C-alpha cells in the first residue's frame, strides 16, 4: 500500500523496517529487571528528549512534535514509549507519568499525548487503590469536560471535535478529511478497486492517505477482504501479547507487555475509528501499516523487549 499511495516513501519505510528489525534484536537482549537500576536516568532523559522540539522550536504545521537530525525527521513522543513503559514497569511512582504527557500536550500533540497516557493503564489495573482513584478522576473529568473543551483545547482541537459531531457542517473545510475517508472506504466494496486504482487516494482527494488515512486508502484499493486481513493480523498480534502478559509471573514483564498490547490496540481502534467517522481525527497512525519510521521502530523495539524472556 505504501508503494501504491506514496511510492516516493517506499525506500524510507524499508529503511525504517531495517532499523526496526535491528532494534527488535537489541530489545530481545534487554532485561527489564536490570533496567530497574536505571529507571530514574531513563525517565529524566525521556523528558529532556520530549522537550527538544519545544527548545529547538522545530515548528511543522503549527506544532513542535519533531526534531531534524541529518535530514531525517524524528518524533520523540514515539521513541520514548518503550522507555517510559520500562520506567512504569519498575517504579512505585506511576503518577509521575503525567509529566511526559503534559510535555507532549504542550507541543501541542493531543493524539500522541493520549497514546502515551494509555501506557499507565496496566499500572492502574494492577493497583486497586489507583483503580479507584482513576475512576474518581474519570468521573470528575467527564463533569468538567465542557470547561476543558472551552479553555484547555486549542482552536484546531475544538474544530476536530465539532467536525466529528457534524462533518457535513463544513464539507470543504474541517469536515473534508472524514467525508473523503468515508467515501474511499465505501467505494472499495468487497474486492476493492485494485492496486493503484483508488480514485480518492490516487487523485489526491483523500488527505494524509499514507499516514492518518492509510486504512481508508487500503479499503478503497483492496476492499473488505484487504481490511479484513489487516484486522485479523492486528487481532492475532494483540491477543498473543495479552496471552503472554497474563502467562508470566514476572511483574515488570507483565506490566510492560500488557502496556504494549493496550498501546497497539488503542492506536488501531482510534485510527480505524477516525477513518470511519466514529472518533475525532487525532493524528494517530495505524500500527505497522501507516508510513512513519519513528512509530514503526519504537513498536518493533518494544516487541523485542516483550520477547526478551
C-alpha positions as CSV (number, residue, x, y, z in Angstrom):
1,X,0.0,0.0,0.0
2,X,2.9,2.4,0.6
3,X,4.2,1.7,-2.9
4,X,0.7,2.5,-4.2
5,X,-0.2,5.7,-2.4
6,X,3.2,7.1,-1.6
7,X,5.8,5.4,-3.9
8,X,8.4,8.1,-3.1
9,X,8.4,6.9,0.6
10,X,8.9,3.2,0.0
11,X,12.7,3.4,0.4
12,X,12.4,5.4,3.6
13,X,9.8,2.9,5.0
14,X,12.0,0.0,4.1
15,X,15.0,1.6,5.9
16,X,12.7,2.1,8.9
17,X,11.8,-1.6,8.8
18,X,15.5,-2.5,8.6
19,X,16.5,-0.4,11.6
20,X,13.3,-1.7,13.3
21,X,14.4,-5.3,12.9
22,X,17.8,-4.4,14.4
23,X,16.1,-2.7,17.3
24,X,13.9,-5.7,17.8
25,X,17.0,-7.9,18.1
26,X,18.6,-5.4,20.5
27,X,15.3,-5.3,22.6
28,X,15.5,-9.1,22.9
29,X,18.8,-8.7,24.8
30,X,17.3,-6.3,27.4
31,X,16.3,-7.5,30.8
32,X,13.5,-5.3,32.3
33,X,14.5,-6.1,35.9
34,X,18.1,-4.9,35.2
35,X,16.6,-1.6,33.8
36,X,15.2,-1.0,37.3
37,X,18.6,0.3,38.4
38,X,18.5,2.9,35.7
39,X,14.8,3.9,35.8
40,X,15.4,7.4,37.0
41,X,18.0,8.3,34.4
42,X,15.7,6.8,31.8
43,X,12.8,8.9,33.0
44,X,14.8,12.1,33.1
45,X,16.3,11.5,29.6
46,X,12.9,10.8,28.2
47,X,11.5,14.1,29.4
48,X,14.5,16.0,28.1
49,X,14.1,14.3,24.7
50,X,10.4,15.3,24.7
51,X,11.4,18.9,25.4
52,X,13.8,19.1,22.4
53,X,11.2,20.0,19.8
54,X,10.0,22.9,22.1
55,X,13.5,24.0,22.9
56,X,14.6,23.9,19.2
57,X,11.3,25.4,18.1
58,X,11.0,22.9,15.3
59,X,7.6,24.0,14.0
60,X,5.8,21.9,11.4
61,X,2.1,22.7,10.6
62,X,1.8,24.7,13.8
63,X,3.2,22.0,16.2
64,X,6.6,21.3,17.7
65,X,6.5,17.5,17.6
66,X,9.6,16.6,15.5
67,X,13.3,17.2,15.5
68,X,15.5,17.0,12.5
69,X,18.8,15.0,12.5
70,X,20.9,14.6,9.4
71,X,18.0,15.5,7.2
72,X,15.7,12.9,8.9
73,X,12.6,13.6,10.9
74,X,12.3,12.0,14.3
75,X,9.3,12.1,16.6
76,X,10.4,11.9,20.2
77,X,7.0,11.1,21.6
78,X,7.2,7.8,19.7
79,X,10.7,6.8,20.6
80,X,10.2,7.4,24.3
81,X,7.2,5.0,24.6
82,X,9.1,1.8,25.3
83,X,11.4,3.6,27.7
84,X,8.6,5.2,29.6
85,X,6.9,1.8,29.7
86,X,10.0,0.3,31.2
87,X,10.0,3.1,33.8
88,X,6.4,2.4,34.7
89,X,7.1,-1.3,34.9
90,X,9.8,-0.7,37.5
91,X,8.6,2.2,39.6
92,X,6.3,2.8,42.5
93,X,5.6,6.4,41.4
94,X,3.4,5.9,38.3
95,X,1.7,9.4,38.7
96,X,5.0,10.9,37.5
97,X,3.9,9.7,34.1
98,X,1.7,12.8,33.8
99,X,4.9,14.8,33.4
100,X,5.8,13.5,29.9
101,X,2.1,13.5,29.0
102,X,1.9,17.2,29.9
103,X,5.1,18.0,27.8
104,X,3.6,16.3,24.8
105,X,0.3,18.3,25.3
106,X,2.4,21.5,25.3
107,X,3.9,20.7,21.8
108,X,0.8,20.5,21.1
109,X,0.1,16.9,20.2
110,X,-3.2,15.6,21.6
111,X,-3.1,12.3,19.7
112,X,0.4,11.4,21.0
113,X,-0.4,12.6,24.5
114,X,-3.4,10.3,24.6
115,X,-1.3,7.4,23.2
116,X,1.4,7.9,25.8
117,X,-1.1,8.4,28.6
118,X,-2.6,4.9,27.8
119,X,0.8,3.4,28.9
120,X,-0.2,3.8,32.5
121,X,-3.3,1.6,32.2
122,X,-1.6,-1.7,33.3
123,X,-0.4,0.0,36.5
124,X,-3.9,1.2,37.2
125,X,-5.3,-2.3,36.7
126,X,-2.6,-3.8,38.8
127,X,-3.2,-1.4,41.8
128,X,-6.7,-1.4,43.3
129,X,-6.1,2.0,45.0
130,X,-5.0,3.6,41.8
131,X,-8.0,2.0,40.0
132,X,-10.5,3.5,42.5
133,X,-8.6,6.9,42.3
134,X,-8.7,6.7,38.5
135,X,-12.5,6.1,38.4
136,X,-13.0,9.1,40.6
137,X,-10.8,11.3,38.4
138,X,-12.5,9.9,35.3
139,X,-15.9,11.0,36.7
140,X,-14.5,14.4,37.5
141,X,-13.0,14.7,34.0
142,X,-16.4,13.9,32.5
143,X,-18.1,16.6,34.6
144,X,-15.6,19.3,33.8
145,X,-15.1,18.2,30.1
146,X,-17.1,21.3,28.8
147,X,-14.7,23.6,30.6
148,X,-11.7,21.6,29.2
149,X,-13.2,21.9,25.7
150,X,-13.7,25.7,26.1
151,X,-10.5,26.7,27.9
152,X,-7.9,24.0,27.6
153,X,-8.1,22.8,24.0
154,X,-6.6,24.7,21.1
155,X,-8.9,26.0,18.3
156,X,-7.9,23.3,15.9
157,X,-8.6,20.6,18.5
158,X,-12.1,22.1,19.2
159,X,-12.8,22.1,15.5
160,X,-11.8,18.5,15.2
161,X,-14.4,17.6,17.9
162,X,-17.1,19.7,16.4
163,X,-16.3,18.2,12.9
164,X,-16.5,14.8,14.4
165,X,-20.1,15.5,15.7
166,X,-21.2,17.0,12.4
167,X,-18.6,16.7,9.5
168,X,-21.2,17.8,6.9
169,X,-21.4,21.3,8.5
170,X,-18.1,22.2,6.8
171,X,-17.7,19.6,3.9
172,X,-15.0,21.6,2.1
173,X,-13.1,22.6,5.3
174,X,-12.8,20.8,8.6
175,X,-15.2,18.0,7.6
176,X,-13.4,17.3,4.3
177,X,-11.0,14.7,5.6
178,X,-13.6,12.5,7.3
179,X,-16.0,12.7,4.4
180,X,-13.4,11.7,1.8
181,X,-12.3,8.9,4.1
182,X,-15.8,7.5,4.3
183,X,-16.2,7.8,0.5
184,X,-13.0,5.9,0.0
185,X,-13.9,3.1,2.4
186,X,-17.5,2.7,1.0
187,X,-16.4,2.8,-2.7
188,X,-13.9,-0.1,-2.2
189,X,-16.7,-2.7,-1.8
190,X,-15.8,-6.3,-1.2
191,X,-12.8,-6.7,-3.5
192,X,-11.6,-3.1,-3.9
193,X,-10.8,-1.0,-7.0
194,X,-7.4,-2.6,-7.4
195,X,-3.8,-1.7,-6.8
196,X,-3.1,1.9,-7.7
197,X,-6.7,2.3,-8.9
198,X,-8.3,4.0,-6.0
199,X,-9.7,7.3,-7.2
200,X,-9.9,9.0,-3.8
201,X,-6.3,8.2,-2.9
202,X,-4.6,8.3,-6.3
203,X,-6.4,11.6,-7.4
204,X,-5.4,13.3,-4.1
205,X,-9.0,13.7,-2.8
206,X,-8.0,11.7,0.3
207,X,-5.7,13.7,2.6
208,X,-2.8,12.1,4.5
209,X,-3.5,8.9,2.6
210,X,-0.2,7.4,3.7
211,X,-0.4,8.2,7.4
212,X,-3.6,9.1,9.2
213,X,-5.9,7.7,6.5
214,X,-3.9,4.7,5.3
215,X,-6.8,2.5,6.4
216,X,-9.2,4.3,4.1
217,X,-6.7,4.1,1.2
218,X,-6.3,0.3,1.8
219,X,-10.1,-0.2,2.0
220,X,-10.6,1.6,-1.3
221,X,-7.9,-0.4,-3.2
222,X,-8.1,-3.8,-1.5
223,X,-11.7,-3.7,-0.4
224,X,-13.3,-5.5,2.5
225,X,-11.0,-8.5,2.0
226,X,-7.9,-6.3,2.4
227,X,-9.1,-4.6,5.6
228,X,-10.2,-8.0,7.0
229,X,-6.7,-9.2,6.6
230,X,-5.4,-6.1,8.4
231,X,-7.8,-6.5,11.2
232,X,-7.1,-10.2,11.7
233,X,-3.3,-9.5,11.7
234,X,-3.7,-6.9,14.4
235,X,-6.1,-9.1,16.4
236,X,-3.7,-12.0,16.3
237,X,-0.8,-9.8,17.5
238,X,-2.7,-8.1,20.3
239,X,-4.3,-11.4,21.5
240,X,-0.9,-13.0,21.6
241,X,0.5,-10.1,23.6
242,X,-2.3,-10.3,26.1
243,X,-1.8,-14.1,26.5
244,X,1.9,-13.6,27.0
245,X,1.3,-10.9,29.6
246,X,-1.1,-13.0,31.7
247,X,1.0,-16.1,31.4
248,X,4.1,-14.5,33.0
249,X,4.9,-14.2,36.8
250,X,7.5,-11.6,36.1
251,X,5.8,-8.3,37.3
252,X,7.8,-5.8,35.2
253,X,7.4,-8.0,32.1
254,X,3.7,-8.4,32.8
255,X,3.2,-4.6,33.1
256,X,5.4,-3.9,30.0
257,X,3.8,-6.5,27.8
258,X,0.3,-5.5,28.8
259,X,1.1,-1.8,28.2
260,X,2.4,-2.5,24.7
261,X,-0.7,-4.7,23.9
262,X,-3.0,-1.9,25.1
263,X,-0.9,0.6,23.2
264,X,-1.3,-1.2,19.9
265,X,-5.0,-1.9,20.5
266,X,-5.6,1.7,21.3
267,X,-3.8,3.1,18.2
268,X,-5.6,0.6,16.0
269,X,-9.0,1.3,17.5
270,X,-8.6,5.1,17.3
271,X,-7.1,5.2,13.8
272,X,-9.8,3.0,12.3
273,X,-12.5,4.8,14.4
274,X,-11.4,8.2,13.0
275,X,-11.2,6.8,9.4
276,X,-14.9,5.6,9.5
277,X,-16.1,8.7,11.4
278,X,-16.8,7.2,14.8
279,X,-14.0,9.1,16.5
280,X,-12.5,12.6,16.1
281,X,-9.3,12.9,13.9
282,X,-6.3,12.8,16.3
283,X,-3.4,12.0,14.0
284,X,-2.7,8.6,15.5
285,X,-1.1,6.2,12.9
286,X,-2.3,2.6,12.2
287,X,0.4,0.4,13.7
288,X,2.7,-1.3,11.2
289,X,0.7,0.0,8.3
290,X,0.9,3.8,8.2
291,X,4.1,5.4,7.0
292,X,6.2,6.6,9.9
293,X,9.6,5.5,10.9
294,X,9.6,6.6,14.5
295,X,6.4,4.7,15.3
296,X,7.5,1.6,13.5
297,X,10.9,1.4,15.0
298,X,9.6,2.1,18.5
299,X,7.0,-0.7,18.1
300,X,9.5,-3.2,16.9
301,X,11.9,-2.3,19.7
302,X,9.0,-2.8,22.2
303,X,8.2,-6.2,20.8
304,X,11.8,-7.2,21.1
305,X,11.7,-6.4,24.9
306,X,8.5,-8.3,25.2
307,X,10.2,-11.4,23.8
308,X,13.4,-11.0,25.7
309,X,12.4,-13.8,28.0
